[in-house]
Amino acid sequence: MVAPTAPRGIGVLALDLDGTVLTDGHGISDRTVAAVAAFRASGRDVVVATGRSSRSALPWASRLGGAKAMVCHNGAAVYDCPGFPEGRLLSEAVLPEALVRRVIGLSRELGLHFHGFGGDDWYYERARPGTAIYERRSGFAGALVDFDELREPRFNKAMFVSSPGREIEAAAEAARALCGGEATVMFTSPGFLEIVPLGATKAAGLTTWLSSRGLALADAMAIGDADNDLEMIRGAGYGVAMADAPEEVRAAAAFVTGGIADDGAAAAIELFLAAPESPPRSRPFKWE
């Protein structure tokens, strides 16, 4: 494959959180914070692109020095944040109610932790082992409800959470069969199975915000580590995949950096800033 030409004027960094710069129990490294600050100091903007809700992402965006926008729920909610941390909802997508009802039925059959996100709140019907896992990950507790009493469940995203293995894989198969062409079902990390409205992707959400500023994906550097980052990395002017990313994601990237344990995202930003007109490109890249 012929490497693409050097990007024209990259002015935006779109940064995934979990698995890219953020790890459970370790937070975001000082090196990453410094690299993002240097990117911003160069006159460029920073956008957080995450599967998290804005409420869950906000503390980590603050740790990174703020963000001009936050693409949340894997693109199902996009916030313009010119006065970070204050922001306004720029676009939103929700799952069809009939589909939500079917997925709720599936959750009752499977017995795994399941919850739906409506804006910044998440709702679950029964506490399972995965409930505590998600509470720790999100940073705040969900609301215990009877889903049948929610007259109009308006979910931006739904999730199953379990330990990696056959149980959650079977849930993925069942969810894909149930959702058909009405929603996208994907793993965003091992044990985290997400269901988002059809067409809601980080790439689409990022494009919505960029378009509002007269920009395009070609003007962005994007860094991520999972399947939900694939389209954003593929479409960006300069797409970077973490070494820990699935093979398909790494193959779509212009550059494959180190893993999160090696501060790979920070290293990629540093290398870009050292030569923004001709940043390093590789397929594949072996981190030394």
C-alpha positions as CSV (number, residue, x, y, z in Angstrom):
1,M,0.0,0.0,0.0
2,V,1.3,3.4,-0.9
3,A,1.5,5.8,2.1
4,P,-0.7,8.9,1.7
5,T,0.9,12.3,1.3
6,A,1.6,14.5,4.3
7,P,-1.6,16.1,5.6
8,R,-2.5,19.7,4.9
9,G,-2.5,22.0,7.9
10,I,-3.6,19.8,10.8
11,G,-5.3,22.1,13.3
12,V,-7.3,19.8,15.5
13,L,-6.4,16.8,17.7
14,A,-9.2,14.3,18.3
15,L,-8.3,12.2,21.3
16,D,-9.9,9.1,22.6
17,L,-9.8,8.5,26.3
18,D,-10.0,4.9,27.6
19,G,-7.2,2.7,26.3
20,T,-5.6,5.6,24.6
21,V,-4.6,8.1,27.3
22,L,-6.7,6.8,30.3
23,T,-6.3,3.6,32.2
24,D,-8.3,2.4,35.2
25,G,-6.5,3.1,38.4
26,H,-3.7,5.1,36.7
27,G,-5.5,8.1,35.1
28,I,-3.8,10.2,32.5
29,S,0.0,10.5,32.6
30,D,1.9,13.8,33.1
31,R,3.7,13.2,29.8
32,T,0.3,13.0,28.0
33,V,-0.9,16.2,29.7
34,A,2.3,18.0,28.6
35,A,2.1,16.7,25.0
36,V,-1.6,17.9,24.7
37,A,-0.6,21.3,26.2
38,A,2.2,21.6,23.6
39,F,-0.3,20.8,20.8
40,R,-2.7,23.5,22.1
41,A,0.2,26.0,22.6
42,S,1.0,25.5,18.9
43,G,-2.2,27.3,18.1
44,R,-4.3,24.1,17.5
45,D,-7.5,22.8,19.1
46,V,-8.2,19.7,21.2
47,V,-11.3,17.6,21.0
48,V,-12.2,14.7,23.3
49,A,-13.8,11.8,21.3
50,T,-15.1,9.1,23.7
51,G,-17.7,6.5,24.3
52,R,-18.3,8.1,27.7
53,S,-21.1,10.6,28.6
54,S,-20.0,14.2,28.9
55,R,-20.4,14.0,32.7
56,S,-18.0,11.0,32.8
57,A,-15.6,12.5,30.4
58,L,-15.5,16.0,31.8
59,P,-13.0,15.4,34.7
60,W,-10.5,13.8,32.2
61,A,-11.0,16.5,29.6
62,S,-10.2,18.9,32.4
63,R,-7.0,16.9,33.3
64,L,-6.0,17.4,29.6
65,G,-6.4,21.2,30.0
66,G,-9.9,21.4,28.5
67,A,-11.4,20.7,25.1
68,K,-13.0,22.8,22.4
69,A,-15.6,20.1,21.9
70,M,-16.6,16.7,23.3
71,V,-17.8,13.9,21.0
72,C,-19.6,11.6,23.5
73,H,-21.5,8.3,23.4
74,N,-19.4,7.3,20.4
75,G,-20.8,10.2,18.4
76,A,-24.4,10.1,19.6
77,A,-24.0,13.4,21.5
78,V,-21.7,16.2,20.4
79,Y,-21.0,19.3,22.5
80,D,-19.4,22.5,21.4
81,C,-17.4,23.9,24.4
82,P,-15.9,27.3,23.5
83,G,-16.1,28.3,27.2
84,F,-15.0,24.9,28.6
85,P,-16.2,23.4,30.9
86,E,-19.4,25.1,29.7
87,G,-20.8,23.7,26.5
88,R,-23.9,23.4,24.3
89,L,-25.4,20.3,22.7
90,L,-24.6,20.6,19.0
91,S,-26.2,17.3,17.9
92,E,-27.8,14.2,19.3
93,A,-29.0,10.8,18.2
94,V,-31.2,8.3,20.1
95,L,-32.0,4.7,19.7
96,P,-35.6,3.8,18.3
97,E,-37.9,3.1,21.3
98,A,-39.1,-0.2,19.8
99,L,-35.5,-1.3,19.5
100,V,-34.8,-0.3,23.0
101,R,-37.7,-2.4,24.2
102,R,-36.4,-5.4,22.4
103,V,-32.9,-4.9,23.8
104,I,-34.4,-4.6,27.3
105,G,-36.1,-7.9,26.7
106,L,-32.8,-9.5,25.7
107,S,-31.1,-8.1,28.8
108,R,-33.7,-9.9,31.0
109,E,-33.0,-13.2,29.1
110,L,-29.3,-12.9,29.4
111,G,-29.0,-11.8,33.0
112,L,-25.9,-9.6,32.3
113,H,-25.5,-6.1,33.5
114,F,-27.3,-3.8,31.1
115,H,-28.0,-0.1,31.2
116,G,-29.2,2.7,29.0
117,F,-27.8,6.2,28.7
118,G,-30.1,9.1,28.5
119,G,-28.0,12.3,28.2
120,D,-25.7,12.2,31.2
121,D,-27.7,9.7,33.3
122,W,-27.6,5.9,33.1
123,Y,-30.3,3.5,34.1
124,Y,-30.3,-0.1,35.0
125,E,-32.9,-2.6,36.2
126,R,-30.9,-5.2,38.2
127,A,-27.5,-5.0,39.9
128,R,-25.1,-7.6,38.5
129,P,-21.3,-8.0,38.8
130,G,-20.9,-5.7,35.9
131,T,-22.8,-2.9,37.6
132,A,-20.0,-2.1,40.1
133,I,-17.4,-2.4,37.2
134,Y,-19.3,0.3,35.3
135,E,-19.8,2.5,38.3
136,R,-16.1,2.6,38.9
137,R,-15.4,3.3,35.2
138,S,-18.0,6.0,34.8
139,G,-17.2,7.8,38.1
140,F,-20.8,8.0,39.2
141,A,-23.7,5.8,40.1
142,G,-26.6,4.9,37.8
143,A,-30.3,5.0,38.7
144,L,-32.1,1.8,39.5
145,V,-35.4,1.7,37.7
146,D,-38.1,-0.5,36.3
147,F,-37.6,-0.2,32.5
148,D,-41.3,-0.9,32.0
149,E,-42.1,2.3,33.9
150,L,-40.0,4.4,31.6
151,R,-42.8,5.7,29.3
152,E,-40.4,6.9,26.6
153,P,-36.9,5.5,27.1
154,R,-34.8,8.0,25.2
155,F,-31.4,6.3,25.1
156,N,-28.3,7.7,23.3
157,K,-26.6,4.4,24.0
158,A,-27.1,1.0,25.6
159,M,-24.5,-1.3,27.1
160,F,-23.9,-4.8,28.3
161,V,-21.0,-5.2,30.7
162,S,-19.4,-8.5,31.8
163,S,-16.0,-10.1,32.1
164,P,-14.4,-10.8,28.7
165,G,-15.3,-14.3,27.5
166,R,-18.0,-16.5,25.9
167,E,-20.9,-15.0,27.9
168,I,-20.4,-11.4,26.5
169,E,-19.5,-12.8,23.1
170,A,-22.8,-14.6,23.0
171,A,-24.5,-11.4,24.1
172,A,-22.9,-9.6,21.1
173,E,-24.2,-12.3,18.7
174,A,-27.7,-12.0,20.1
175,A,-27.7,-8.2,20.1
176,R,-26.5,-8.0,16.5
177,A,-29.2,-10.4,15.4
178,L,-31.8,-8.4,17.3
179,C,-30.7,-5.0,16.1
180,G,-30.3,-5.8,12.5
181,G,-29.8,-2.7,10.5
182,E,-31.3,-0.4,13.1
183,A,-28.3,0.2,15.3
184,T,-24.6,-0.5,15.6
185,V,-23.3,-3.1,18.0
186,M,-19.6,-3.1,18.9
187,F,-17.1,-3.8,21.6
188,T,-15.3,-0.6,22.8
189,S,-13.1,-2.5,25.2
190,P,-13.0,-6.2,26.5
191,G,-16.3,-6.8,28.3
192,F,-17.9,-3.6,27.2
193,L,-20.6,-4.2,24.5
194,E,-22.2,-1.0,23.2
195,I,-25.3,-0.3,21.1
196,V,-25.5,3.1,19.4
197,P,-27.9,4.6,16.9
198,L,-27.2,3.7,13.3
199,G,-24.8,6.3,11.8
200,A,-23.6,7.5,15.2
201,T,-19.8,7.3,15.1
202,K,-16.9,9.3,16.4
203,A,-16.1,10.2,12.8
204,A,-19.6,11.5,12.2
205,G,-19.7,13.4,15.5
206,L,-16.3,14.9,14.9
207,T,-17.3,15.9,11.4
208,T,-20.4,17.7,12.8
209,W,-18.3,19.9,15.0
210,L,-15.6,20.4,12.5
211,S,-18.2,21.5,9.9
212,S,-19.6,24.1,12.2
213,R,-16.1,25.7,12.1
214,G,-15.6,25.3,8.4
215,L,-13.2,22.4,8.8
216,A,-13.2,18.7,7.8
217,L,-11.8,15.4,9.0
218,A,-8.8,16.1,6.8
219,D,-7.9,18.9,9.2
220,A,-7.7,16.6,12.2
221,M,-5.2,14.3,13.8
222,A,-7.0,11.4,15.5
223,I,-5.7,9.0,18.0
224,G,-7.5,5.9,19.3
225,D,-7.3,2.2,20.2
226,A,-10.5,0.4,19.5
227,D,-13.1,-0.5,16.9
228,N,-15.2,2.6,17.8
229,D,-12.2,4.7,16.7
230,L,-11.8,3.0,13.3
231,E,-13.7,5.4,11.1
232,M,-12.3,8.5,12.8
233,I,-8.7,7.2,12.4
234,R,-9.4,6.1,8.8
235,G,-10.9,9.5,7.8
236,A,-8.6,11.8,9.6
237,G,-5.9,13.8,7.9
238,Y,-3.5,12.1,10.2
239,G,-4.8,8.9,11.9
240,V,-2.9,7.3,14.7
241,A,-3.6,3.9,16.2
242,M,-2.2,2.6,19.5
243,A,-0.1,-0.5,19.4
244,D,-2.8,-2.3,21.5
245,A,-5.5,-1.6,18.9
246,P,-7.1,-4.4,16.9
247,E,-5.4,-5.3,13.7
248,E,-8.1,-3.7,11.5
249,V,-7.7,-0.4,13.4
250,R,-3.9,-0.5,13.1
251,A,-4.1,-1.2,9.4
252,A,-6.3,1.8,8.8
253,A,-3.9,4.2,10.6
254,A,-1.2,6.3,9.0
255,F,1.0,5.7,12.0
256,V,1.0,3.1,14.7
257,T,2.4,4.4,18.0
258,G,3.3,2.6,21.2
259,G,0.8,1.2,23.7
260,I,-0.8,3.1,26.5
261,A,1.8,1.7,29.0
262,D,4.5,3.4,26.8
263,D,2.6,6.7,26.6
264,G,2.1,6.0,22.9
265,A,-0.4,8.9,22.4
266,A,2.0,11.4,23.9
267,A,4.9,10.1,21.8
268,A,2.8,10.4,18.6
269,I,1.8,14.0,19.5
270,E,5.5,14.9,20.2
271,L,6.6,13.4,16.9
272,F,3.9,15.2,15.0
273,L,4.8,18.6,16.6
274,A,8.5,18.0,15.7
275,A,7.6,17.8,12.0
276,P,3.9,18.8,11.4
277,E,4.3,19.0,7.6
278,S,5.8,15.5,7.3
279,P,4.8,13.4,10.4
280,P,6.0,9.8,10.6
281,R,3.9,7.2,8.7
282,S,4.1,3.4,8.9
283,R,2.2,0.2,8.2
284,P,3.0,-1.5,10.5
285,F,5.2,0.4,13.0
286,K,7.2,-1.5,15.6
287,W,7.6,0.6,18.7
288,E,11.2,0.5,20.0
